[in-house]
Amino acid sequence: MSLCIAKELNSNGGFISEEFDLSGYKAGFYFVKLSTNENFNVKKLILK
């Protein structure tokens, strides 16, 4: 399973995107970039 992750870069709304394999990833607070249409929803993802 692979997710596109947008880490919060700064308070100006800048983001750094990065893809990774969820099954091999460990812990952290991240913003998940979910492609829905032309827009995307940003939600917090907590990996334990």
Steps between C-alpha positions, in 0.01 A plus 500: 500500500640835396395848611589846385605695806526874536718600791434848632787717385406841639216720626464657156329188373804350330520124486753234414345192344644154527383151421579200713394147570267514800578146613867586540459838663526583868310758704441870473252778444438574137256666268351258254439632155196319367424549134124524458446708186704798390511590867634302792408466864767546763465287809725404787637150491638343815712193436574283797 
